[in-house]
Amino acid sequence: MSPLPIIEKINFGKSSFKYSNKGSNNILFFVFSTFIILFFVFLAIRLFHLTIAKGDYYRRLSDENRIRKIVIEPKRGDIIDRNGNILVTSLLGNTEENQERIQSKRIYKVEEITAQLLGFRQIANKKELKNDNCKVKLKLGDKVGKKGIEKLYECDLRGRNGEKLIELDAHGKILKTLNVISPRDGKTIRLAIDINLQKTAYEQLKDKKGVVIAIKPKTGEILALVSSPTFNPQHFEDSNQDKINEYLKDKEHPIFNRATEGTYPLGSVIKPFIAVGALEDKKINENTKIEDTGTIKAGPITFGNWYFLEYGKKEGEVDVIKAIKRSNDIFFYKVGEKLGPVRIKYWINKFGFGEKTNLQIAQEQGIIPSPYWKEEILKEKWYLGDTYNTSIGQGYMLVTPLQVVQATSVFANDGKLCDLNFLKSDKQKCRSLGLSEKTLELVRRGMKDACSVGGTGWPLFDFIVSSKKIQTACKTGTAESSDKKKNPHAWITVFAPYENPEIVLTVLVENGGQGSDVAGPIAKEILKTYFEGKK
């Protein structure tokens, strides 16, 4: 609707009047002018906001769209064996478009053969990011060692990230590199293991469940460590989730390190350690003889000697050397009774059983039972039968293979127990157990005879390498499983040569059967590899 006109002049005398639109045009001009002024004021304010107030912000967005920072992962440190053979190395990728990180990929040269020893890497989780104790801290997206050597020596292997600044065009194509801060590579770790010995141990355990550990007795250096079944660490490095899920669901638990985390009854391998306690406590001496009666009773329960139970034969008068040689149960039942459960525990603990070793890896401490332990844990009384069982490594006793090889080394190292060491080193950290020379001599002779004709370690009788006879000393063991439907665990622990020992070797085959028949031949092949490698 048009605005009403203003009456400019009214002439009643002539009965006439006149209208004008001049006021209406002024109002329209005012409104239009005001709108134009406000519009330009708004533009000025907006321009100020964009160029002055938030200029840096939008300039930064423009630069970030044109310039990209790429994280360069360092070359993680190599892991080599004692002879310089590369076990694990790393390769760097190339710079690609739409990439925010140049990754360092771990390459496991021997894959399953060293998997349980070396471990694997995965992306660091929140807990690992928060609790990182290394000098060079983890960043979001970094991988970290999750198990084994990769975890234990993470700080040395890690290195420091670098970065690269690149310029991109409007289509995201790389134009040029503006700046590079080089990463700092991780340190090389030289292990004590011999890859040839490791390969033989791996091959000998293939398709079996078990453990092989070999060490140098005077330094505690670990020459070989195999746990079977095993896994391929490359699948973790490559984030192959299908394979990882297979490992996690596998009922044989291939990621589980049986060498350090598995606990087993020790069986007759315990007997040299029981003999030490009885000799040191003066419960027996070199002239003590106990008649093998074939069986012995503890209350209503009958305990037998393995030789009598299998062949119906007895072995007459038995002294400590013959008892170790023939693994005579009757002798050790009676000696265990003389020693008593409290002193048995004391002496077994003295060799390192019942506690974790010095190695900072996942491991179990096992169980060395006693009357106090049974009452506290099982709420039951200790009986003579419990002492008999403990005296031959059965009953409630559980140990790790790692503990066995370290304890055995005492007989190969003049009564000294050395810390174990993954790294190649001539340094020693050993302590004397204070055993008498006579005790050591008697037990060593028993172990020597066990690996000689007439003993239980028949695969090592007349052990010859390259036409040279090498005298060994050993103790076999056949330990009943908690599942009576399964075969017993097969054990052997051995050192060689008998004079001036260089290697201590422990073999366990889970539910394998007789120690001498199953673990013995495996030990023989590994020792053969070791001594042939010295030529």
Legacy VTK file of the C-alpha trace (Angstrom):
# vtk DataFile Version 3.0
C-alpha trace
ASCII
DATASET POLYDATA
POINTS 535 float
0.000 0.000 0.000
1.328 3.528 -0.924
1.931 5.970 1.906
-0.751 8.654 2.435
0.097 12.023 0.728
0.722 15.134 2.766
-1.734 17.945 2.225
0.357 20.899 1.209
-2.285 23.539 0.570
-6.039 23.685 1.087
-8.048 26.452 -0.510
-11.605 26.314 0.786
-12.516 29.497 -1.058
-12.006 27.889 -4.412
-13.033 24.516 -3.138
-9.761 23.085 -4.393
-6.726 21.222 -2.866
-3.245 19.860 -3.974
-1.169 16.696 -2.952
2.725 16.102 -2.868
5.040 12.755 -2.628
8.183 14.608 -1.576
8.137 13.267 2.098
7.730 9.633 0.977
10.839 9.804 -1.223
12.918 11.159 1.661
12.004 8.215 3.920
12.940 5.650 1.252
16.276 7.368 0.701
16.998 7.359 4.439
16.227 3.639 4.849
18.289 2.664 1.820
21.235 4.803 2.893
21.156 3.317 6.399
21.165 -0.241 5.008
24.158 0.490 2.762
26.112 2.034 5.630
25.373 -0.906 7.961
26.378 -3.403 5.266
29.777 -1.757 4.764
30.291 -1.505 8.524
29.603 -5.263 8.795
32.060 -5.974 5.987
34.702 -3.863 7.689
34.220 -5.629 11.015
34.332 -9.057 9.330
37.431 -8.139 7.392
39.104 -6.962 10.595
38.144 -10.230 12.292
39.544 -12.357 9.500
42.754 -10.441 8.818
43.687 -9.070 12.209
41.901 -10.920 15.020
42.167 -14.442 13.530
44.744 -13.836 10.833
47.381 -16.075 12.466
44.863 -18.860 12.888
43.817 -18.931 9.236
47.375 -18.418 8.053
48.386 -21.467 10.114
45.570 -23.495 8.580
46.807 -22.513 5.157
50.397 -23.483 5.998
49.304 -26.792 7.485
47.421 -27.556 4.343
50.598 -26.801 2.371
53.299 -28.036 4.789
53.199 -31.414 6.531
55.310 -32.761 9.383
56.101 -36.457 9.113
57.431 -38.479 12.059
60.478 -40.584 11.142
60.797 -43.613 13.374
64.379 -44.543 14.275
65.973 -47.778 13.162
65.394 -49.922 16.221
68.566 -51.532 17.471
69.652 -54.856 15.983
69.765 -57.958 18.155
72.696 -60.261 17.366
73.977 -63.534 18.771
77.334 -64.036 20.522
79.081 -64.506 17.158
77.571 -61.431 15.483
74.810 -63.175 13.526
71.819 -60.850 13.087
68.683 -62.208 14.726
66.507 -59.094 14.397
66.969 -55.922 12.393
64.813 -52.997 11.186
64.036 -51.380 7.833
62.692 -47.858 7.235
59.840 -47.208 4.795
59.660 -44.409 2.167
57.822 -41.067 2.325
54.432 -41.381 0.665
51.507 -39.039 0.058
48.938 -38.756 2.867
51.492 -40.239 5.245
52.062 -38.961 8.772
54.763 -41.433 9.874
57.702 -43.201 8.241
57.665 -46.506 10.044
60.574 -48.660 11.099
59.632 -52.277 10.471
61.125 -55.046 12.577
62.454 -58.030 10.607
62.833 -61.260 12.560
65.458 -63.254 10.690
64.922 -66.576 12.439
61.272 -66.130 13.396
59.999 -69.096 15.471
63.481 -70.312 16.446
64.099 -67.437 18.873
60.537 -66.213 19.420
60.199 -66.984 23.141
63.604 -65.468 23.830
63.317 -62.309 21.711
59.607 -61.574 22.172
57.737 -59.097 19.952
56.457 -55.488 19.579
53.002 -53.911 19.403
51.540 -50.385 19.616
52.030 -48.959 23.115
48.840 -48.804 25.169
47.781 -46.004 27.545
49.369 -47.686 30.551
52.703 -48.103 28.778
52.641 -44.493 27.594
51.964 -43.296 31.127
54.473 -45.537 32.934
57.328 -45.277 30.434
60.600 -45.138 32.387
62.939 -44.667 29.434
64.834 -41.408 28.934
63.393 -41.020 25.437
59.649 -41.153 26.055
57.080 -43.028 24.010
54.735 -41.009 21.811
51.214 -41.903 20.717
51.441 -44.436 17.901
54.880 -45.771 18.903
55.477 -49.499 19.152
57.006 -50.995 22.284
58.500 -54.353 23.263
55.831 -56.525 24.864
57.797 -59.652 25.752
61.297 -61.129 25.974
64.437 -59.240 24.945
62.363 -56.686 23.036
60.731 -55.696 26.323
63.696 -56.180 28.663
66.031 -53.919 26.651
63.361 -51.534 25.314
65.159 -48.355 26.389
68.382 -49.356 24.626
66.704 -50.625 21.465
64.205 -47.755 21.062
66.210 -44.797 19.746
64.664 -41.332 19.206
62.106 -40.221 16.586
63.098 -37.716 13.907
60.881 -35.602 11.635
60.608 -34.374 8.069
58.846 -31.195 6.832
57.518 -31.458 3.272
55.685 -28.979 1.017
52.542 -30.114 -0.810
50.651 -28.613 -3.741
46.903 -27.974 -3.801
46.306 -31.610 -4.737
48.404 -33.024 -1.910
51.323 -33.945 -4.139
54.790 -33.670 -2.574
56.677 -30.696 -4.004
59.846 -30.706 -1.936
61.405 -31.459 1.431
61.849 -28.345 3.561
63.747 -29.767 6.532
64.825 -33.080 8.081
65.704 -33.842 11.693
67.331 -37.257 11.565
66.203 -39.918 14.036
68.693 -41.456 16.456
68.947 -45.187 15.952
68.668 -47.630 18.826
71.627 -49.557 20.222
72.645 -53.015 19.082
72.134 -55.730 21.696
74.626 -58.622 21.633
73.143 -61.704 23.242
75.024 -64.649 24.712
73.080 -67.211 22.696
74.683 -69.259 19.925
72.193 -69.370 17.049
73.494 -72.752 15.857
72.887 -74.266 19.284
69.495 -72.547 19.380
68.543 -74.032 15.992
69.466 -77.550 17.095
67.448 -77.178 20.287
64.483 -75.875 18.281
64.642 -78.758 15.802
64.909 -81.316 18.603
61.777 -79.961 20.294
59.735 -79.535 17.124
56.239 -81.045 17.434
56.801 -81.542 21.170
55.881 -79.534 24.227
58.981 -78.749 26.200
62.013 -76.652 27.049
65.731 -76.529 26.354
68.047 -74.165 28.242
71.835 -74.118 28.018
74.173 -71.853 29.985
77.863 -71.260 30.660
78.321 -72.223 34.322
81.100 -69.769 35.170
79.381 -66.655 33.790
75.676 -67.528 33.753
75.470 -66.603 30.041
72.446 -68.166 28.359
73.622 -70.065 25.267
70.193 -71.328 24.179
66.609 -70.978 25.347
63.767 -72.692 23.493
60.168 -73.169 24.558
57.907 -75.310 22.377
55.379 -74.876 20.868
56.213 -71.378 19.772
54.989 -68.570 17.485
56.145 -66.235 14.723
56.903 -62.739 16.132
56.646 -61.264 12.623
52.877 -61.697 12.819
52.779 -59.300 15.786
55.073 -56.816 14.043
52.887 -56.880 10.925
49.656 -56.668 12.975
48.365 -59.897 11.435
45.324 -60.089 13.669
44.078 -63.388 12.269
47.312 -65.130 13.218
47.484 -63.373 16.583
43.965 -64.558 17.384
44.983 -68.095 16.448
47.858 -67.952 18.934
45.617 -66.600 21.681
43.010 -69.327 21.142
45.495 -72.190 20.728
45.062 -74.698 23.581
48.801 -75.465 23.479
49.553 -71.831 24.473
52.422 -71.066 22.050
53.010 -67.563 23.484
53.513 -69.045 26.969
57.223 -69.336 27.813
57.527 -72.734 29.457
61.197 -72.122 30.304
60.435 -69.323 32.755
56.687 -69.335 33.355
55.972 -73.068 33.363
56.173 -74.959 36.670
56.603 -78.725 36.842
57.320 -81.482 39.363
61.071 -82.113 39.251
61.131 -85.850 39.774
64.480 -87.546 40.378
66.473 -84.509 39.242
65.994 -83.312 42.850
68.141 -86.136 44.252
71.606 -84.519 43.975
70.291 -81.519 45.908
68.780 -83.734 48.627
72.148 -85.526 48.849
73.925 -82.179 49.368
71.646 -81.288 52.284
72.045 -84.664 53.968
75.844 -84.629 53.571
76.223 -81.037 54.771
73.923 -81.647 57.761
75.916 -84.804 58.625
72.865 -87.028 58.289
74.880 -89.281 55.976
78.481 -89.586 54.797
80.344 -91.402 52.052
80.165 -94.667 54.017
76.416 -94.543 54.717
74.616 -97.450 53.104
70.900 -98.108 52.947
69.423 -101.401 51.818
67.149 -101.295 48.813
64.072 -103.186 50.012
62.105 -102.577 46.823
59.244 -100.941 48.729
58.765 -98.957 51.920
55.654 -97.988 53.855
54.548 -94.677 55.346
51.433 -95.444 57.351
49.034 -97.314 55.070
50.730 -96.123 51.881
53.415 -98.152 50.106
56.212 -96.365 48.230
58.367 -98.310 45.770
61.691 -97.942 43.991
61.258 -97.448 40.235
63.548 -100.386 39.434
61.520 -102.754 41.584
58.195 -101.482 40.247
59.285 -101.875 36.611
61.520 -104.951 36.739
60.849 -106.534 40.146
64.517 -106.238 41.148
66.366 -104.798 44.135
69.836 -103.244 44.243
71.201 -104.334 47.617
73.265 -101.945 49.721
73.288 -98.434 48.268
75.597 -95.529 49.152
75.161 -91.907 48.041
77.170 -92.254 44.812
75.292 -95.369 43.736
71.987 -93.813 44.797
72.533 -90.885 42.405
73.899 -93.159 39.681
70.940 -95.534 39.833
68.385 -92.932 41.005
67.434 -95.208 43.883
64.179 -94.086 45.474
64.466 -96.161 48.653
67.776 -94.475 49.524
66.284 -91.004 49.101
63.071 -91.840 50.957
65.154 -92.760 53.991
67.611 -89.862 53.579
64.698 -87.444 53.237
63.248 -88.821 56.430
66.581 -88.262 58.213
66.847 -84.729 56.852
63.222 -83.761 57.551
60.920 -81.453 55.556
62.146 -78.193 57.088
65.796 -78.855 56.233
64.843 -80.209 52.824
63.180 -76.869 52.102
66.202 -74.982 53.449
68.640 -76.768 51.154
66.426 -76.715 48.091
65.858 -72.975 48.559
69.618 -72.481 48.887
70.050 -73.572 45.256
67.520 -70.993 44.076
64.376 -73.122 43.912
61.207 -71.507 45.206
62.210 -67.992 44.129
62.543 -66.084 40.883
65.937 -65.812 39.228
67.709 -62.476 38.774
66.440 -62.115 35.187
63.917 -59.270 34.870
61.454 -61.209 32.735
58.089 -62.864 33.321
58.744 -65.942 35.460
57.251 -68.043 38.223
58.856 -68.894 41.553
57.369 -72.375 41.921
56.579 -74.182 45.178
58.865 -75.873 47.692
56.392 -77.348 50.193
56.802 -77.655 53.941
54.560 -78.487 56.902
53.890 -74.770 57.414
53.038 -74.288 53.724
50.645 -77.247 53.707
48.859 -76.074 56.831
48.582 -72.468 55.617
47.561 -73.215 52.018
45.802 -76.563 52.126
44.742 -76.525 55.811
46.082 -80.056 56.141
48.630 -81.830 58.315
52.028 -82.899 56.951
52.674 -86.655 56.907
55.716 -88.865 56.428
54.434 -89.700 52.971
54.719 -85.998 52.082
58.390 -86.096 53.082
58.955 -89.192 50.942
57.311 -87.550 47.930
59.304 -84.345 48.354
62.548 -86.349 48.620
62.102 -87.638 45.060
60.729 -84.406 43.570
57.045 -85.344 43.602
54.046 -84.312 45.679
53.478 -80.563 45.838
56.903 -79.484 44.559
56.918 -77.320 41.420
59.938 -75.703 39.732
60.776 -73.911 36.502
63.308 -75.273 33.977
65.224 -71.999 34.368
65.711 -72.727 38.073
66.916 -76.264 37.291
69.666 -75.211 34.881
70.914 -72.519 37.253
70.925 -74.891 40.243
72.738 -77.610 38.267
75.483 -75.129 37.399
76.606 -75.178 41.056
78.052 -78.661 40.492
79.863 -77.403 37.395
81.245 -74.277 39.058
82.948 -75.375 42.288
79.885 -74.788 44.434
79.173 -71.254 43.175
75.788 -70.028 41.984
76.028 -67.329 39.286
73.429 -64.829 38.174
72.003 -65.616 34.746
72.766 -63.259 31.873
71.145 -62.820 28.453
74.070 -60.708 27.214
77.483 -61.861 26.064
79.809 -60.994 28.919
82.892 -62.258 30.702
81.798 -60.561 33.909
80.779 -62.811 36.768
78.327 -62.219 39.559
78.527 -65.417 41.571
78.234 -66.408 45.200
79.562 -69.450 46.974
76.999 -71.698 48.638
79.605 -72.707 51.200
79.536 -76.399 50.348
82.424 -78.614 51.397
84.739 -80.012 48.751
83.873 -83.517 49.935
80.161 -82.986 49.389
80.739 -81.583 45.910
83.084 -84.463 45.045
80.603 -87.152 46.108
77.623 -85.615 44.301
79.628 -84.896 41.153
80.875 -88.499 41.080
77.309 -89.749 41.401
76.237 -87.552 38.458
79.246 -88.705 36.419
78.312 -92.338 37.041
74.691 -91.607 36.093
75.964 -90.754 32.599
78.309 -93.735 32.472
77.667 -97.409 31.815
75.357 -98.779 34.499
73.744 -95.390 35.176
70.359 -94.056 34.065
71.537 -91.578 31.425
72.243 -94.189 28.767
72.160 -91.872 25.686
75.310 -90.163 27.036
77.311 -93.326 27.744
80.610 -93.099 25.848
79.705 -89.707 24.369
82.072 -89.137 21.431
82.399 -86.057 19.203
84.874 -86.038 16.304
86.554 -89.200 17.591
87.055 -87.648 21.002
85.313 -88.994 24.094
83.739 -86.315 26.291
82.783 -87.317 29.810
79.488 -85.850 30.956
77.722 -85.732 34.333
73.962 -85.796 34.569
70.757 -86.586 36.400
67.656 -87.895 34.676
64.128 -87.534 35.966
60.674 -88.938 35.236
58.119 -86.804 37.027
54.492 -87.815 37.354
52.048 -85.307 35.878
49.125 -83.932 37.871
46.957 -85.525 35.198
47.424 -89.243 35.847
46.002 -90.080 32.414
48.996 -88.439 30.721
52.587 -89.589 30.437
55.094 -88.299 32.994
57.382 -85.365 32.243
60.803 -86.326 30.902
63.823 -84.499 32.400
67.586 -84.499 32.055
70.073 -81.970 33.395
73.716 -82.372 32.413
77.085 -80.588 32.407
80.149 -81.223 30.255
82.997 -81.865 30.122
83.138 -83.396 33.579
86.511 -81.792 34.177
86.430 -78.032 33.631
82.754 -77.829 32.534
81.845 -75.391 29.741
78.123 -75.970 29.343
75.140 -76.859 31.533
72.063 -78.125 29.712
68.540 -78.837 30.941
65.892 -80.547 28.804
62.227 -81.023 29.693
59.675 -82.777 27.485
56.204 -82.180 28.826
54.312 -85.486 29.196
57.097 -87.067 27.167
57.659 -90.254 29.153
60.932 -91.563 30.585
63.625 -88.946 31.125
66.500 -91.082 29.872
64.592 -92.338 26.821
63.071 -89.022 25.686
65.047 -86.080 27.106
68.417 -87.885 26.986
68.689 -88.199 23.166
67.721 -84.527 22.780
70.482 -83.487 25.167
72.983 -85.627 23.250
72.258 -83.881 19.922
72.511 -80.422 21.467
75.810 -81.245 23.182
77.086 -82.658 19.907
76.304 -79.336 18.160
78.063 -77.417 20.924
81.310 -79.406 20.834
81.377 -79.688 17.037
81.114 -75.910 16.868
84.370 -75.605 18.815
86.440 -77.298 16.112
LINES 1 536
535 0 1 2 3 4 5 6 7 8 9 10 11 12 13 14 15 16 17 18 19 20 21 22 23 24 25 26 27 28 29 30 31 32 33 34 35 36 37 38 39 40 41 42 43 44 45 46 47 48 49 50 51 52 53 54 55 56 57 58 59 60 61 62 63 64 65 66 67 68 69 70 71 72 73 74 75 76 77 78 79 80 81 82 83 84 85 86 87 88 89 90 91 92 93 94 95 96 97 98 99 100 101 102 103 104 105 106 107 108 109 110 111 112 113 114 115 116 117 118 119 120 121 122 123 124 125 126 127 128 129 130 131 132 133 134 135 136 137 138 139 140 141 142 143 144 145 146 147 148 149 150 151 152 153 154 155 156 157 158 159 160 161 162 163 164 165 166 167 168 169 170 171 172 173 174 175 176 177 178 179 180 181 182 183 184 185 186 187 188 189 190 191 192 193 194 195 196 197 198 199 200 201 202 203 204 205 206 207 208 209 210 211 212 213 214 215 216 217 218 219 220 221 222 223 224 225 226 227 228 229 230 231 232 233 234 235 236 237 238 239 240 241 242 243 244 245 246 247 248 249 250 251 252 253 254 255 256 257 258 259 260 261 262 263 264 265 266 267 268 269 270 271 272 273 274 275 276 277 278 279 280 281 282 283 284 285 286 287 288 289 290 291 292 293 294 295 296 297 298 299 300 301 302 303 304 305 306 307 308 309 310 311 312 313 314 315 316 317 318 319 320 321 322 323 324 325 326 327 328 329 330 331 332 333 334 335 336 337 338 339 340 341 342 343 344 345 346 347 348 349 350 351 352 353 354 355 356 357 358 359 360 361 362 363 364 365 366 367 368 369 370 371 372 373 374 375 376 377 378 379 380 381 382 383 384 385 386 387 388 389 390 391 392 393 394 395 396 397 398 399 400 401 402 403 404 405 406 407 408 409 410 411 412 413 414 415 416 417 418 419 420 421 422 423 424 425 426 427 428 429 430 431 432 433 434 435 436 437 438 439 440 441 442 443 444 445 446 447 448 449 450 451 452 453 454 455 456 457 458 459 460 461 462 463 464 465 466 467 468 469 470 471 472 473 474 475 476 477 478 479 480 481 482 483 484 485 486 487 488 489 490 491 492 493 494 495 496 497 498 499 500 501 502 503 504 505 506 507 508 509 510 511 512 513 514 515 516 517 518 519 520 521 522 523 524 525 526 527 528 529 530 531 532 533 534
